[in-house]
Amino acid sequence: MNVHIIQHEDFEAPGAYLEWAVSRKHAVTFSKVYLGQPLPETVTNIDLLLIMGGPQSPDTTIEECPHFDAKAEIDLIQNAVKNNKAVIGVCLGSQLIGEALGASFENSPEKEIGVFPIQLTADGITDPKINHFGSELAVGHWHNDMPGLTAKSKILASSKGCPRQIISYSDLVYGFQCHMELNPEVAELLIAIDEEFLSTNTKHQFVQNPDTIRSFDFTEMNRKLFDFLDKLEAAYQEKQS
């Protein structure tokens, strides 16, 4: 399987997604746009397109962030969906998927940073790719916004701070507002960017301090993400046969 990862910032690393791809011996390529690396010109050689998060929003302009071209990424996502590729968006990536499918992103009711439980919806409990998460699962969060919904999309999981945590846009296209890729290394990268805010926050109820985030064991969350990715790969391969 050929996995292509769009990474917007060095601190928004793919973490467990990359660990999964390497462990399954998949070929991995990157567009590290913060380093000026280009997006793919075609999706022909891509099986799974993974769009990571970032501090940008889908409406961030090139003037505001020269290395982030939202329209180009949206065009690539549309091409991948049209060609029946597997597509996963994380945080900003999930919002870009919604935009590519005609659904505008929105502000989340609450800022969420840290580790908080998500609850599977009725659609989530019956979704064969994520029902192994159980009715509730503690996962990582680092966001202000949330992805838009299309007429065919299904909300599979929500949290107390955000009603759209995992969205199925189709059998092969999923948006994760939450960050199940977090591991100790990626968490440290993110904490380093926001440590002063995290240490002094008194306003936001769903924002944890750095020590609380560091104390979390990400193992189970990562393992359940691996299982989801295995199921997504199997569904993709079945459609190719």
Buried (B, 14 or more C-beta within 10 A) or exposed (E): BBBBBBBBBEBBBBBBBBBBBEEEEBEBEBBBBBEEEEEBEEBEEBBBBBBBBBBBBBEBEEEEBEBBBBEBBBEBBBBBBEEBBBBBBBBBBBBBBBBBBEBEBBEBBBBBBBBBEBBBBEBBBEBEBBBEBEEEBBBBBBBBBBBBBBEEBBBBBBBBBBBBBBBBBBBBBBBBBBBBBBBEEBBBBBBEBBEEEBEEBEEBEBBBBBEEBEEBEBEEBBEBBBBBBEBBBEBBEEEEE
